[in-house]
Amino acid sequence: MTRKKTFSHLDQHGNASMVNVGSKPVQHRRAVAAGKLVCASATIRALKTNALPKGDVLTVAQIAGIQAAKRTSELIPLCHPLALCHVEVSFKVRRDGVEIFCTAETSAQTGVEMEALTGVSVAALTLYDMCKAVDKTMRIENLRVVEKIKE
């Protein structure tokens, strides 16, 4: 006997519905997401020396990622608006690209993985936008949640 899988974002009629988290306890929640902008070595050299035409791309992407995490519920349908107590976007510049990390924290009745994923996504898109004039081979890849904690 197989059980029918139920989806939390669908009501009994199959219509989209925001999950009711009202009865869940408020808990400290933390999520870390990661992704990568793969780019040419010449792009990495220009990024490291702040020689890209649009300026300090890492700082702009960091701010964009933080802003995006804070606005996740406006971008993702059915996502609960959360009062984030901390958002951090960081980068590791590698030979073949830039690894992007976003940590989001809150005390709430639902998790913050969507906020962390949104932060990484928008930071990656911002890097892409700011580097596209010098690198037509870039790609964004490996977007994922790497840690999710509920205490």
N, C-alpha and C positions, 0 to 999 in steps of 0.2 A: 504494500500500500504506500503510495507516495503522497506526501502532503503538498497541497497547493501553496506556492510561495506568495506571500502577501507583501505588497510594497507600502511603506509607511507614508508615501506622498500621494496615495490614491484613497479616495473614500470607498464606501461599499458599492458604489455605482461605477467605479472606475474613473471618476473625475479627479483632477488635480486638487490637492488639499494640503494646507500647511499642517505639519505634525503638531498635535497639542502636547506641549511639554509642561503644562501647568502643574501636573501632579508630581513631576520629578524634583528631586532635591537640588538646591543650589550647591554646586561644587566648583572647586578650582579646576580649571581645565587649561591645558596647554597643548598646542600642536606645532609641529615643525614640518614644513614642506620644502622641497628642493626641485630644481630643474637646471637646465643648462642651455646656454646660447653657444652653439658651436660656430666658430668663425676662423678665418684665415690667420696665419701667424703674423702677417703684416698688420692686420686689424688689432691684434693683441699688442704689438709693439706701439702702435699709435695710441691705444688706450692707456698703456702704462706710462707714456710720456705726455699724456694729456694733449695729444696733437690731432685729435679728431676735429672736423670742422664745426661740430656743435658744442664743443667744450668738454666740461667735466661730466662725462656720461654716467659714471658710477653714482655720483651724488644725486643727479637728477633721477636716475632709475631707483635709487634707494627711497627718495621722497615719494615717487610715484607708487612704489610698492606699498609703502606705509599708508598712503592715502587710499589706495584701492582696498586694502584689508579693512579699513574703517568703513568702507562703503559697500561691502559685500552684499548686504541684504538688498541694496538698491540695484545690484547687477544680476544676482542669481534669484530667479523666482522661487518663492516658498522658503527662502532662507530667513531664519529669525534674525532680527536686528539685535546685535550684542554690544554691550558696553565693554569695550576692550580695555584692559588695564595695562597692556604692554604689547607693542608690535615692534619687531626688529627685522630689518632686511640687511643681509650681508652678502658679500661676494668673495669667491676665491678665483683669482685670475690664473688660469692654467695656460699651458702652451697651445692648446687647441680650442680654447674657449673660456667662458666665464660660468662658473657654478654659482647658482643663486639659491639663497636660503631665506626663509621667512619663518619667524617664530611669532605666534600669537597666543595671548593669554587672556583669560577672563574668569570671573566667578559667575556661573550661570547654570541654567537647567539643560543646556545643550552644548555640544562641542564646538571647537573653533578651527577644525580642519579646513573648512571652506574659506575662512578668512586667510589662513596661511597659504593655501593654494592660490587664492586670488592675488595675494601679495607677490608671490613668485611669478605668476603669469604676467601681471602688469609690469613688474620690474623687467622681465625678459622682453616683453613687447616694447618697452621704452628703450632698452639697449638696442634692440633690433632697429627701431626707428632712427635712433641717433647714429647708428653705424652703417645704415643701408647705403649711404652715398659712396662709401669706400669698399663695401664688401657685398657682392651679389650672391655669395654662396652660403650665407648664414642660414642656420636652422635652429629652431627651439625644440628641445627634446627632453625626454625622461622626467616629465612633471609628475611628482608623486608626494604622498605623505610619508615622512620618514619616522615620525614619532607622534604619538597621541597619548596624553596622560589625563586621567581623571582622578582627583584626590578628594 
